[in-house]
């Protein structure tokens, strides 16, 4: 794919999904890898045509020593060369992981998005653009399938989504490269004379996503060379059906759910009166309201919550990330508890 073709593809994707409004500011999350470097460069070429202002942000997670510091310097130099103001930051992800008792991947994600939310608020950005590609989409769908996801998990990532976290303002996340294959971003960088950074942690087989990328996807490709496209089509086929269920959640929410002191409280009888499919989607939204995202929440956890709706007073269901569903008579409270609770 030629550079002009990739740029045109991204432009059409942005317009079709209304990812960026004219006159707004877009904050690009740039790690220094090929995907985010390609994204920054492409958006630099589109900013005048589509009428948006561009900013860049990079976070040093302090996980790879000198390599991480080199990434930060690289992104700063690249942004300056492209005439894009850049904000860099540094956070101790390992300390955050230990404090919150999270997986390293989840801790890094939370810290990164908290940082991006803060920068977006400071610079007045209406959204944060991230470099997820079609390959990332296929890997995400497969990862959710391996973990036991329901239909929502098999949809994968949306071109536009909201990230929220308790105590923080919401963040709109857009994915302009979601229709672009990873090999195209690497080719684009080569054609443009860009020299993106290589993240050595991507070679590790410890994170599930890395094992899927390096082991499972190549195996599946031997059965179907276009398996990535097939997985993405599966997600797209489910999207319309899920939008119908989401409409049911929106209708039921005002009557069945309310917020209270950092928790979400459910009216047990009203929730139980809903169709099981709508119940599941409502509970997923409850989790998102409390945690800010659905990471580490699988189909089995939503089913445990549904079972919890019928438990007697005083019982509770303990879920990942210290999320707890407590039965308080007619009301069901969902909240995050402290480590000592």
Long-range contacts (C-beta under 8 A, 24 or more apart in sequence): 1-184, 1-187, 1-188, 2-191, 3-188, 3-191, 3-192, 6-38, 6-42, 6-180, 6-184, 6-185, 6-188, 7-42, 7-45, 7-46, 9-179, 9-180, 10-42, 10-43, 10-46, 10-176, 10-177, 10-179, 10-180, 11-46, 11-49, 11-50, 13-159, 13-176, 13-178, 13-179, 14-46, 14-50, 14-174, 14-176, 15-50, 17-159, 17-160, 17-174, 18-160, 19-127, 19-129, 19-159, 19-160, 19-174, 19-175, 19-176, 20-50, 20-52, 20-126, 20-127, 20-129, 20-174, 21-52, 21-126, 22-50, 22-51, 22-52, 23-51, 23-52, 24-52, 24-53, 24-125, 24-126, 24-127, 25-52, 25-53, 25-54, 25-55, 25-123, 25-124, 25-125, 25-126, 26-52, 26-53, 26-54, 26-55, 26-125, 26-126, 26-127, 26-128, 26-129, 26-174, 27-55, 27-56, 27-57, 27-116, 27-119, 27-120, 27-123, 27-125, 27-127, 27-128, 27-129, 28-54, 28-55, 28-56, 28-57, 28-84, 28-128, 28-129, 29-57, 29-58, 29-112, 29-116, 29-128, 29-129, 29-130, 29-131, 30-56, 30-57, 30-58, 30-75, 30-78, 30-79, 30-86, 30-131, 31-58, 31-71, 31-75, 31-131, 31-197, 31-199, 32-58, 32-71, 32-72, 32-74, 32-75, 32-196, 32-197, 32-199, 33-131, 33-196, 33-197, 33-198, 33-199, 34-182, 34-185, 34-186, 34-189, 34-196, 35-131, 35-132, 35-133, 35-136, 35-177, 35-182, 35-185, 36-130, 36-131, 37-78, 37-185, 37-189, 37-194, 37-196, 38-131, 38-177, 38-180, 38-185, 38-186, 38-188, 38-189, 38-194, 38-196, 39-129, 39-130, 39-131, 39-176, 39-177, 39-185, 40-78, 40-79, 40-82, 40-84, 41-82, 41-188, 41-189, 41-192, 41-194, 42-176, 42-188, 43-129, 43-176, 44-82, 44-83, 44-84, 54-84, 55-84, 55-85, 55-86, 55-87, 55-119, 55-123, 55-125, 56-84, 56-85, 56-86, 56-87, 57-86, 57-87, 57-88, 57-89, 57-115, 57-116, 57-119, 57-128, 58-86, 58-87, 58-88, 58-89, 59-88, 59-89, 59-90, 59-91, 59-111, 59-112, 59-115, 59-116, 60-88, 60-89, 60-90, 60-91, 61-91, 61-93, 61-108, 61-111, 61-112, 62-90, 62-91, 62-92, 62-93, 62-94, 63-93, 63-94, 63-104, 63-108, 63-201, 64-199, 64-200, 64-201, 67-199, 67-200, 70-197, 71-197, 71-199, 74-197, 78-194, 85-123, 87-119, 87-122, 87-123, 89-115, 89-119, 91-115, 101-322, 101-339, 102-321, 103-296, 104-207, 105-207, 105-209, 106-295, 106-296, 106-321, 109-293, 109-295, 110-165, 110-292, 113-163, 113-165, 113-171, 113-173, 113-292, 114-165, 114-168, 116-171, 117-163, 117-165, 117-168, 117-169, 117-170, 117-171, 120-171, 121-169, 126-172, 127-160, 127-172, 127-173, 127-174, 128-171, 128-172, 128-173, 128-174, 129-173, 129-174, 129-175, 129-176, 130-173, 130-174, 130-175, 131-175, 131-177, 131-185, 132-157, 132-175, 132-177, 132-178, 133-177, 133-178, 133-180, 133-181, 133-182, 133-184, 133-185, 134-177, 134-178, 134-179, 134-180, 134-181, 134-182, 134-228, 134-229, 134-232, 135-181, 135-182, 135-213, 135-228, 136-182, 137-178, 137-231, 137-232, 137-235, 138-217, 138-227, 138-228, 138-229, 138-231, 138-232, 139-209, 139-212, 139-213, 139-217, 140-209, 141-231, 141-232, 141-234, 141-235, 142-212, 142-216, 142-217, 142-220, 142-231, 143-208, 143-209, 143-212, 146-208, 146-212, 146-216, 147-208, 147-298, 148-298, 148-299, 148-300, 149-298, 149-299, 150-280, 150-299, 150-302, 151-238, 151-241, 151-242, 152-242, 152-281, 152-284, 153-298, 153-299, 154-234, 154-235, 154-238, 155-235, 155-236, 155-238, 155-239, 155-242, 156-232, 156-235, 163-292, 163-293, 164-288, 164-289, 164-292, 164-293, 165-291, 165-292, 165-293, 166-262, 166-290, 166-291, 166-292, 166-336, 168-292, 181-228, 242-281, 245-277, 245-278, 245-281, 246-281, 248-274, 248-275, 248-277, 248-278, 248-281, 249-278, 249-281, 249-282, 249-285, 252-278, 252-282, 253-282, 253-285, 256-282, 257-282, 257-286, 259-289, 260-333, 262-335, 262-336, 263-290, 263-333, 263-334, 263-335, 264-289, 264-290, 264-333, 264-334, 264-335, 265-331, 265-332, 265-333, 265-334, 266-309, 266-331, 266-332, 266-333, 266-334, 267-330, 267-331, 268-309, 268-327, 268-329, 268-330, 268-331, 268-332, 269-330, 271-309, 271-332, 272-309, 272-310, 276-306, 279-306, 279-309, 280-306, 286-334, 287-319, 287-323, 287-334, 290-323, 290-334, 290-335, 290-336, 291-321, 291-323, 291-336, 295-321, 296-320, 296-321, 297-321, 297-323, 305-334, 308-332
